[in-house]
Amino acid sequence: MNMSNSLVWFRRDLRAFDHAALHRALTASNRVHCVFVYDSGILDPLPRDDRRVRFIHASIASLDAELRRLGGHLIVRQGRPLEVVPALAAELGVEAVLVCADYEPEAVERDAQMAERLAADGRKFLSLKDQVVFEKDEVLTLAKGPFSVFTPYKNAWLKRLASMPETLASYPVDQYAHNFAPPPLDAPALPSLEEIGFAPGEPPLPAGMEGAEAMFEDFVRRIADYGRARDFPAQDGTSRLSVHLRFGTTSIRHLVRTARQMMENGAGGTGASVWLSELIWREFYAMILARHPHVVHQSFKPAFDAIEWESGMDADELFAAWCEGRTGYPLVDAAMAQLNRTGFMHNRLRMVTASFLTKDLGIDWRRGERYFALKLNDYELASNNGGWQWAASTGCDAQPWFRIFNPVSQSQRFDAHGEFIREWVPALASLSAKEIHAPWLVAQDVLADKGVVLGRDYPFPLVEHGAARKRTLERFAVVKKAAP
Ligand SMILES: Cc1cc2nc3c(=O)[nH]c(=O)nc-3n(C[C@H](O)[C@H](O)[C@H](O)COP(=O)(O)OP(=O)(O)OC[C@H]3O[C@@H](n4cnc5c(N)ncnc54)[C@H](O)[C@@H]3O)c2cc1C
């Protein structure tokens, strides 16, 4: 496609390197404009101090600075993309609008409407693969169907990559920078957070391309130990790159290329290949969502929709206690405190808290999923839905329904010294490593000597795990009857 004038619409791809749409626009046209739209449909319902908006806002500034260094600039608008983008395309007189593909069902629908609106004005809409290494139809079973089990999917994914290494090739931008449309002299300054209706504040982690790269460089130094360290929430064992992957401030190809190089030259130890597997989980869940969009509202396995979750005022109270970290199970409460205060939760703890909500409290996974969606800085529909359905056993390749995490033994195993709990539940800081995982088992006078009174300083457990486990097995028995 050759054009004189094009517009790249940035969405969840906030970077100016190794960028499929930007590369295509710059190689096919000699006047490339760039736009980001603060989508009022997404932003209006958010709290005014939303951490993700602060991250996006800082990343937009970094993107604009990089585009200016290259000779272009970022136009920033606010409103409904379906109105703003066609209007801007007309104002600039571009022949095409280019984007990096977004696979979430609502985004797919919006992009289909965008293509129609632009076509009605005689303009093209081009959507390119960028966010994943392989899309939903690129890694298939021998029968040419989608996988529903992770390990064979991963093996097929790796095999396909080995046969098509060019899939990881970078989409360079710098060398075509002369094709950027230069910023007009009267280009307005980027809007402040207040101007888009949000409270001022710092992003929750280093934002933008340089933030992502600094975090990745730091992780690369620790990657060899990832396989061991990744399960311990008190340790700095994981990359924390999920927010950058969510908003595209880093490139998945760049991450996979680096991990593979480190596997090949031995510098990544065993950690690099374990980490690569996690990146493949991300694509697995993206594929599941794209192939089975019913998972947004229903269980992946229909038989599990017969489960009767707890409801009513008692369930609402249990749910509120879980959200606020008042369950009486220290590891669960510490994890919820981390989520509420920072917007991050360690993967092990996402599994523990999701299991606790669904299998100890008997509450529908969809309620927990929505709470995570509200709070997580890295919230992403595919991975969040996949993670929740895994923990609730309703998903594909999920935890078997009769396997129920014991929140105390998880705590003893993955926070053995209680460091994580002490950081996030200071009321228990004086307890020893032996006492901290289940304070209700400690004699009251021993607790009192340490300044802790249960029911005053820290709650009694909401449920007794053994009894809750029994109720869950009964609740899930319906699956045994309904399943073929
Ligand atoms: C109930 C539940 C909800 C979750 N919700 C989300 C979510 O909304 N957004 C999100 O990005 N991840 C989600 N995850 C997956 C995982 O917990 C996070 O990706 C991870 O904790 C992010 O930390 P990190 O970047 O340090 O991960 P690392 O361990 O460094 O992993 C590297 C990258 O691999 C991907 N990844 C790792 N584990 C998984 C996984 N289990 N599933 C899919 N991708 C994975 C992420 O992109 C991550 O950044 C969820 C998991 C569970 C169990």
The ligand as a Tripos MOL2 file, in Angstrom:
@<TRIPOS>MOLECULE
LIG
   53    58     1     0     0
SMALL
NO_CHARGES

@<TRIPOS>ATOM
      1 C1         -6.6450  -14.4820   39.2620 C.3       1 LIG1
      2 C2         -5.5590  -13.9480   38.3490 C.ar      1 LIG1
      3 C3         -5.7480  -12.7360   37.6950 C.ar      1 LIG1
      4 C4         -4.7590  -12.2410   36.8330 C.ar      1 LIG1
      5 N1         -4.9850  -11.0440   36.1850 N.ar      1 LIG1
      6 C5         -4.0530  -10.5650   35.3200 C.ar      1 LIG1
      7 C6         -4.2780   -9.3460   34.6150 C.ar      1 LIG1
      8 O1         -5.3390   -8.7050   34.7180 O.2       1 LIG1
      9 N2         -3.2750   -8.8980   33.7950 N.ar      1 LIG1
     10 C7         -2.0990   -9.5830   33.6240 C.ar      1 LIG1
     11 O2         -1.2320   -9.1190   32.8780 O.2       1 LIG1
     12 N3         -1.8880  -10.7440   34.2540 N.ar      1 LIG1
     13 C8         -2.8100  -11.2630   35.0950 C.ar      1 LIG1
     14 N4         -2.5730  -12.4380   35.7620 N.ar      1 LIG1
     15 C9         -1.3370  -13.1830   35.4640 C.3       1 LIG1
     16 C10        -0.1340  -12.8690   36.3730 C.3       1 LIG1
     17 O3         -0.5090  -12.9190   37.7200 O.3       1 LIG1
     18 C11         0.5100  -11.5240   36.0820 C.3       1 LIG1
     19 O4          0.7540  -11.3820   34.7040 O.3       1 LIG1
     20 C12         1.8510  -11.3650   36.8120 C.3       1 LIG1
     21 O5          1.6620  -11.5130   38.1980 O.3       1 LIG1
     22 C13         2.4500  -10.0070   36.5070 C.3       1 LIG1
     23 O6          3.6530   -9.8480   37.1940 O.3       1 LIG1
     24 P1          5.0360   -9.8040   36.4200 P.3       1 LIG1
     25 O7          4.9560   -8.8670   35.2780 O.co2     1 LIG1
     26 O8          6.0840   -9.5590   37.4440 O.co2     1 LIG1
     27 O9          5.1120  -11.2870   35.8550 O.3       1 LIG1
     28 P2          6.3300  -12.1910   35.3860 P.3       1 LIG1
     29 O10         6.3360  -13.3770   36.2780 O.co2     1 LIG1
     30 O11         7.5890  -11.4410   35.2300 O.co2     1 LIG1
     31 O12         5.8230  -12.7150   33.9600 O.3       1 LIG1
     32 C14         6.1330  -12.0220   32.7480 C.3       1 LIG1
     33 C15         4.8850  -11.7240   31.9790 C.3       1 LIG1
     34 O13         4.2490  -12.9300   31.5720 O.3       1 LIG1
     35 C16         2.8240  -12.7490   31.5820 C.3       1 LIG1
     36 N5          2.2600  -13.6780   32.5520 N.ar      1 LIG1
     37 C17         2.8350  -14.1580   33.6690 C.ar      1 LIG1
     38 N6          2.0190  -15.0390   34.2840 N.ar      1 LIG1
     39 C18         0.8960  -15.0990   33.5370 C.ar      1 LIG1
     40 C19        -0.3290  -15.8150   33.6480 C.ar      1 LIG1
     41 N7         -0.5540  -16.6760   34.6370 N.pl3     1 LIG1
     42 N8         -1.2780  -15.6000   32.7260 N.ar      1 LIG1
     43 C20        -1.0660  -14.7520   31.6960 C.ar      1 LIG1
     44 N9          0.0690  -14.0570   31.5450 N.ar      1 LIG1
     45 C21         1.0340  -14.2210   32.4410 C.ar      1 LIG1
     46 C22         2.5650  -11.3150   32.0030 C.3       1 LIG1
     47 O14         2.4450  -10.5440   30.8380 O.3       1 LIG1
     48 C23         3.8260  -10.9780   32.7730 C.3       1 LIG1
     49 O15         4.1190   -9.6200   32.8180 O.3       1 LIG1
     50 C24        -3.5660  -12.9730   36.6270 C.ar      1 LIG1
     51 C25        -3.3840  -14.1900   37.2920 C.ar      1 LIG1
     52 C26        -4.3690  -14.6740   38.1460 C.ar      1 LIG1
     53 C27        -4.1560  -15.9930   38.8440 C.3       1 LIG1
@<TRIPOS>BOND
     1     1     2 1
     2     2     3 ar
     3     2    52 ar
     4     3     4 ar
     5     4     5 ar
     6     4    50 ar
     7     5     6 ar
     8     6     7 ar
     9     6    13 1
    10     7     8 2
    11     7     9 ar
    12     9    10 ar
    13    10    11 2
    14    10    12 ar
    15    12    13 ar
    16    13    14 ar
    17    14    15 1
    18    14    50 ar
    19    15    16 1
    20    16    17 1
    21    16    18 1
    22    18    19 1
    23    18    20 1
    24    20    21 1
    25    20    22 1
    26    22    23 1
    27    23    24 1
    28    24    25 2
    29    24    26 1
    30    24    27 1
    31    27    28 1
    32    28    29 2
    33    28    30 1
    34    28    31 1
    35    31    32 1
    36    32    33 1
    37    33    34 1
    38    33    48 1
    39    34    35 1
    40    35    36 1
    41    35    46 1
    42    36    37 ar
    43    36    45 ar
    44    37    38 ar
    45    38    39 ar
    46    39    40 ar
    47    39    45 ar
    48    40    41 1
    49    40    42 ar
    50    42    43 ar
    51    43    44 ar
    52    44    45 ar
    53    46    47 1
    54    46    48 1
    55    48    49 1
    56    50    51 ar
    57    51    52 ar
    58    52    53 1
@<TRIPOS>SUBSTRUCTURE
     1 LIG1         1 GROUP 0 **** ****
